[in-house]
Amino acid sequence: MTAKQIITLITGANQGLGFEVAKNLVLSSGSYHVIIGSRDPSKGAKAVANLQSLPDIKGTLDTLEIEVTDDESVDTAAEAVAAKHGRLDVLVNNAGILGQLPSLRDSLRAVLNVNVIGAASVTEAFLPLLRKSEEPRLIFVGSSIGSITGASDPSSPYYRPQGTDYRVSKAALNMLMVQYHHILGLEKKNFKVFTADPGLNATNFTGDADSLRARGAAEPHVGGAVIADVVKGVRDADVGKMVGKYGVSPW
């Protein structure tokens, strides 16, 4: 690893969109050292091995055990990155779940715990390391399905009474992002904070990638590229907003 590499942590990156973001970064440039965050160390190690076996890989990789709903795990992970790298340049809060419990209140607790509280916990733990970066970036992987504007507009594809728990979590995540954008911008003008919306992708997130393809979902590398563009600075004109395949999405 060279001294000038961009140290990038992606939570939930052993599969799906997080894996595709990591793949995009390490194939595009030797400037990136990507840390694959994973709850299961063996799955994280397998993801790293798979990426390292790719031809023409340019960046470097490592893995990190992190369970975003476990404060001890999160704090231990931050200590490990501090000891090894001394800073963090990019944090991509990608880890997330769908609500699959029969009771809405139980499902909301579970989904918010991962998608919102988990993202806030990770962010708070790694902020001291991000503050040591010359060009810190904080990215939350969101979704236009959390847009209240879309949910309220009969002409919008998001105007449907489905996925309440997940949609609430993504709406909350947008508020979390805006708050960090304001707070961190006040202390460091070049602290860039975003929500990245990768759109609908045919991952195993729902347990049925083929059904997502039937609904017109893109292949995961497409959404991965959307998030990777935010990491790379392609969307810097829209800092503090929810950006993605639709441009800037409304709240």
DAWO-V198481 format. One line per field, one symbol per residue. ss: DSSP state (H for helix, E for strand, - for the rest). A space follows every 10 residues. Layout:
ss: ???
//
This chain:
ss: -----EEEEE -----HHHHH HHHHHHHH-- -EEEEEEE-- HHHHHHHHHH HH-------E EEEEE----- HHHHHHHHHH HHHHH----E EEE------- ---HHHHHHH HHHHHHHHHH HHHHHHHHHH ------EEEE EE-HHH-HHH HH-------- ---HHHHHHH HHHHHHHHHH HHHHHHH--- -EEEEEE--- E-------HH HHHH---E-H HHHHHHHHHH HH---HHH-- -EEE--EEE- -
//
